[in-house]
Amino acid sequence: MAFTLPDLPYAKDAFGDLISAETFDYHHGKHHNAYVVKANELVSADPALQGKSLVELVKSSSGGLFNQVGQIWNHSFYWLCLSPEKKAPAGKLAEMIDAQFGSTDALIEKLKAEAVGHFGSGWAALNLDGDQLAVTSYHDADCPLAHGHTPLLILDVWEHAYYVDYRNARPVYADAVLNNAIDWDFVAQNLDGNGANRADQPG
């Protein structure tokens, strides 16, 4: 079975000017799709890889194949982290955020600083490390799963994620998305182990 481009969980124009339909056309329809196409080409050329799930390949591959499958997973997870409806953390997640960072605003500022300070392309992330929340970032196609990390939230900081709408203003993009477009319900599902597997695909 070939990997497929997952449907977006919302309409492309659902975010208005925050994330434009044009950005989704290019980011999802062109960039994400190109990773899917290339991964399928590489897997189809090697019988030993066929039948492995996306997560299996993220955890076991390297080089060119890792770049493609890592980006498929990262993007699939990223779409799920977004919500056109502004939300706020609740329950256990909110309690952990308050205990560690003092407030959701303080966590968002830390995530924004990680995103803005990340040199070059990659991803800013909120992970679960034991019983603690951890803010980190990954370069290029690197992926939380490749390091055994438990991802709760990731933000794309490749230029193709924001250049249509924000040009080179990564800080403005990070601030806008983190403050207005995070699906904190999905983040909470990942905290309970019920969300991240939605970004996987069978081989």
N, C-alpha and C positions, 0 to 999 in steps of 0.2 A: 504494500500500500504506500502510495506517495504521500509526502507531507503536503498540506494544503494551506492556503492563506485563510486564516480565520476571519469570520465576519466581525465587523466592529459591533460592540454591544449597544450602540446608539447611532443615531443619524449623523452623517458627516457635518451637517450644519447645526448640530445641537448646541455647540458651544459659542455660537455667534462669532464675535471678533476675538474672543479669548484664544481659541484654536480654530482657524478658519476651515471651511470645507476644502479650500484649495490645498491647505497643508495636509489634510487627510488624504486628498487625491494623490499627492506625491509621497507622503510619508508611509501611508498604508498601501496604497495602490501600486506604487512604483518601488520604493526602497524595500519595504517588508516583503513584497512579492518577489523581488529579485533574489533575496536570500532563500526563499522557498524554492524557486526555480533552480538555483545553483546547487543547493543541498540535494535536491532530487537527482540532479545530474551526477553528483559525486557518489551518492549512495547506489544509484542504479549501475554504476561502473564497478562496484565491488560487492560480490555476493556475500562476503563476510559481514557486511554492514546491514544488509537487507533484513527487515523484520524487527530491527531495534527501534525502540521508541525515541522520541526527541530527547527526553531527559537522559536516557541511557547514552545517547551519542554526545550530549553535552558533557557528561561525566567521564566519558572514555576517549573522546577524540582529541585531536590536536591539529595545528596548522590550518590549512584552508578549510577543511570540513568543520573544525571547531568554530571558525569565524562565522560560517553560515548558520550552523545550528544554534550557536550561542545567540546570534542576532534574531533568529526566529523566536527563540524562547523569550529573550529580553523584550522584544516588541509585543509579543502576545500577552506577556504579563503586564507590560506598561499600559496597554489599552484597557485592561481590567482595573488598573489603579485609578483611572480617570472617571469622573462623573460630571455630567452637565448640570446637575443639581448640587448646589453648595451644601456640604455636609460637615459634621464635626465628630470627633472621636467620642465614644461613649463607653460605659461599662468598664470592664477590666482594662481595655486599651487606654482609655482616658486616665484611669488611676495610675497605670504604669508611666504614662507620659508625664503626669503631674509630679509623680514621685521622683523621676529621674531628671526632668528638665525644668520643672516648675510650672510649665503651662504649655498648651499646644502652640501658642505663638512662639515660645522659646525654641521648641523643637523645629518649627518651620524655619526659623532664622538659622538654626544649625544646619538643616538640610540645604537651605539656600546657600549658605557659606560653602558647604561641601560642593554643591553644583557649580557655583561661580568660580571657586578656587581650583576646580579640577582642570588640569592642563590638557588641552586637546579634546578629542572625542571620547565619549564614554557614558557612564551612568552614575547618578547619585542614588544612594539606597539607604533604606531603613531596614535593618535585619533584627532578628531575635538571636541573641548570643547567650545561651543558657537561659537564665531567667531575667536577662537584661536586654534593653533596647540598644542597638548600636548603629551609628551613622557612619557610612563609609562610601567609597566610590570605586568604580571599576573602569579600566581603560579599554577603549575600542569595543571588541565583541566579548570581552570577559564577562562572566556570568556568576551570580551568587552560588548557583548549584555546583559549579566546577570546584568550589572551595569548601563544600559541605556547609555553606551558610544557609540560614533559614530566612528567605526574603519576605518582607512584609509589604514593602513599597519601593518602587524604583521610578526615577525621573530620567528621561532621555536628555542628555546634554550634547548629543551630536548636533551639528549645525542644521542638518536637514529637519530637525524637530521644531525649529523655531525661526528659521531664516526668512520664510515667506511672510510671517506675521510681525516679527520683531527685528528683522535684519540681524545685526551682530550683537544685539543687546540681550545677551544671555541672562544678566541679572533681572531684567524686566520680565522676561519669559518665566524664569524660575519663580519669581515673586507672584506673578499672576496665577500660574498653575497651582503652586503649593497652597496658596491662600484661598483659591476659589474652585478648584476642579479635581480635588482628590476624593476618591470613593473610600471614605474611612470605614464604611461597613465591610468592604472587601479587605482592607488592611486588618480589621478585627478577625475576619474569617481566617486569614493567614496565621494570625496569632494562635488560633485554635486548631490549626492544621487542616482547614477545610477549604482553602482558597487557591493555593499555589498550583495544585494539580490541574486546575482548569487551563493552564497554559501549556500542558503537555499534549503530545499527539502520538498515537501508535505508529509504529513503523510499517 
